Amino acid sequence: MNPFNQALAVVNATVFRNAPPGFSKRQAVLITLQALTIIADAFYLCLLHYTQRSSDDGNAGPGIWWVARWVDQSTGRIMVVNQRVMSTILSALAQGVWMGHAIDHLLLYSGGGRTQAVDHTIVWRAITPLFMLAWFWVLTWGNVTSFVFATDRKIPSWLVNSWVLALGLAPLVVVIVLMAFMILRGWQFKTVFKSFALNLRTNAAAYPNVTLTAFTGIQPQAAALEKAGDCYYKTFSMMATFAVTYTAISAIINFGGLLLARKIKHQVKFNEKLKTGGSRMVTQQGHMLFAAHATFATVGEAQLVDGPASRMHHGSVAGPMSGPHTMQAQRQEQRTISGLKRARRDVLTMFALVLCFSLIISAALLFVAIAITIVMLTAQMGLIWNALAFRRKDQGKNQMLEDGIGNGNGNGNGNGNGNGNGNGNGNGNGNGNGLVPWIRSKIKPKTTPTKTTKALVLTPSAIPECSPRSVMSQRIFVEVEVEVRRTSAEEAMVELSDMGSERSRSPVLLKWEEGVGDLRHSMDELETGDHNGGFETPPPPTRR
């Protein structure tokens, strides 16, 4: 037997190990899952873009395509990452790199193109952790800033910014260094292997006409190959250990997302109580307030600063509670509640993704790549489901509100015209062209200043449909003003009652009713605006 052929077979078996049973099928499943994940990522980005473009919000902002933004806090400016978009992009990149790695592994162990696959495998294996950890960092960054905004403690902004940047940049620097060493050690191993295999093939072809030096040179070359392989796998073990440690620490940090989810849940319950309480009362009295031209501050709700509703936060007064205004307020309230619910589901989905990813990497599981890909695909499908559910509910609620306001306006206009034409000329108490409505239109009731309480600030990465166009637009304020809403509505109703009971009369009409002068002369004085016969502004109604 040819000893050089035997030595070559041993070396090839050491480098190109035989694939275990079912390896090709599992690799095919893995590649399919990775392709589905990339498709799901692309679909999710398109869905976010379409939702933003088709939104009827007047403050749509620059869209979803931004990386990070500064958010002003009482303790300073905090940098917030666009968690949805950036994590999806990095997830697609990581899966694409991982797919190339899987294809090369399939070629490496299946027997076709083994020598060429060695070069590619060294590179794919080195760069795969880089994209995975970058994706993991974005998830952790978003959850950390969400935790900071959700907590009541005043954490310095410089500490938060330093922490999130150090949490990502320092590990990435370490990974890049280890990646460079892995590629360098891999090429050294490949060079030693190819040189050793070439010598064995040459001596095997010349056997038995070989020198003694050819036999004695096998042992040193085998030792050099073993040493190069040990150096390569030690570097790979360092990379794997660092990845496991980083993901475990990040999983612990990501438990702060549970606090955010808990606070959002409480906020949703409170907003629903607010909607069924004060908001419904104002809606029912909306047309009456519009008839008296009463204006008062609307309750605070989760809204975009610099948006249409942001003026209420700064203390300005809302306009008449007409049909469109009422519909807009109801739509904003319902959109806020739906957005908070979606944000909570997204936070829980991200937390479950990070936790499962960390457990799978930390555990010594066989074929861990398939498990990780399944988790990533499941999480991405969950995010898509949340986005579709939010979009469907938002469109359904808007349609219901539009139908309801349309019916209400139709009934109100019909009744108003009928009463005005029938009773306006008789006693002036109708809703049409009577005297009292004209007097009421000249009265300017006092506006009630808006009082706000402490706001819960949520990051744009947690709240959907939030792509602000300025620094101040990067907040969403949830303001609780239940008592102010009810007090304002009660005062407005008191004014209506007082104005209805106290009939304003001018001196001219009083003369005519007392028998002094005639009706024609009195009406002439009314039309000419004589100071003796003109209208006098009635005193402001007494507040109860």
C-alpha positions, 0 to 999 in steps of 0.5 A: 500500500502507498503510505503517502495515500494513506497519510493524505486520506487521514489529513483529508478526513481531519479537515473535510469531516464526513457529514452526519446523517441528514445533514443535507436535508437540515441545511436545506431547511436552514437555507429555506428558513433564512430565505423566508426570514429575509422575505419577511423582513422585506415585507415588514419594511414595505408594510411600515413604509406603506402605513406611514405613507397612507397615514392621515396624520398631518404630522407624518414627518420624514418617514420611517427611514432614519437611523437615530434621533435626539430626544430632549429630556429634563436631564438632557438629550438622549439618542434613540435608535429607530429600533423597528427599521434598523433591527429589521435591516440588520436582521436581513443582512445577518440572515443573508450572510448566514445563508452564504455560510450555510451554502458553503458548509453544504458544499464543504461537507457534501463533497463538491468543491471542497477546496474552494469552499474552504476559502469562503467558509473561513470568511463567512464564519468570521463575519457572521457574528459581526452582523448578528451582534450588531442586530442584537445591539440595536434591539438592546439599545431600543429596550434600554432607552425605552426602560429609561423613558418608562422609569420615574427615576431621573437618570443623567442623559450622558450616562444613558448615551455612554451606556448604550454606545459603550454597550454596542461599540466596545463589543463591536470593536472586540468582534472586529479584532477577533474577526481579523484574527480568525481570518488570519489564522484561517488562511494560515491553516489553509496555507499549511494544509494545501502545502502538506496535501500537495507534498503528499500527492507528489510523493504518492505519485512518485512512490516507491521512487522517493527519498528518505527525506519524504518519509521523515518530512511527514511528521513535521508537516502534520505537527504544523497542520495541527498547530495551525488548526489549534490556533484557528479553533482557539480564536473561534472559541474566543469569538463564541465565548464572547458572543455567549457572554454578550448575549447573556448580559444583554438578555438581563438588560432587556428585562427592563422591557417588561417594565415598559410593557407593564407601564404601557398596559396601565396607560392603556387601561387608564386611556380606555377609562378616560375615553369612556368617561370624559370623552364620551360626555364631551361628544354627547354635548358637542353640538350644544356647545357648538350652538353657543359658540362655547370653547374650552380645552380638550382633554390631553391624550397621547399625541405628537408634539408639533402635530395638530393636537399639540397646541392643547398641550401648550395651553391653547384652546380648542376650536368649536366642537363641531362634527369634524373636530369631534371626529378628529378628537375621537380618531386621535384617542382611538389611534392612541389606544391602538398604538399603545396596544401595538407598542406593548405587543412589539415590546413583548415580542422583542423581549421574547426574541432576545431571551430565546436568542440568548438561551439558544446561543448560551446552551450547547444545542446541536444544530443551533442555527435552525433554532435561532432562525426559527425564533427570528422568523417567528418574531418577525411574523409576530411583528408583521401580525401586530402591524397588520392588526393595528392597520386593520383596527385603525381603518375600521375605527375611523370608518365607524367614527366617520359614519357616526359623525355623519349621521349626527351632523345630518340630524343636527342640521335638520332639527336646527333649520326646522326650529329656526324657520318655525319659531325664530320669527315668532318669539326669537327662541329658535335655533335659526334666525331668531334674536337670542341666537344673534345675541348669544353669538356676540357673547365670548365665554371665558376659556378654561386654561388647560391643566396638565399633570406629569406626562409619560414619555415613550420613545418613537421606537416603541410607539407606532406611526411616530416619525417626528420631523423635529427634536421636540416632535420625538415625544408622545405625551400622555396627559391626564386631564379628566377633571379639567374636561368635566369641569369645563363641560359643566361650566359650559352647560351652566352658561348655556342654561343661564343664557337661556333663562335670562333673555337679553333686551335692548332699551328700544324693545323695553320702550316699545313693550312699555308703550313708549314709541311705536314699533317702526321707530324702535326698529329704525333705531335698532337698524341705525345703531342709535346709542339710545336704542342700540343693544347693550352687552348683557353682564356675564352669566354668573358661574355656579 
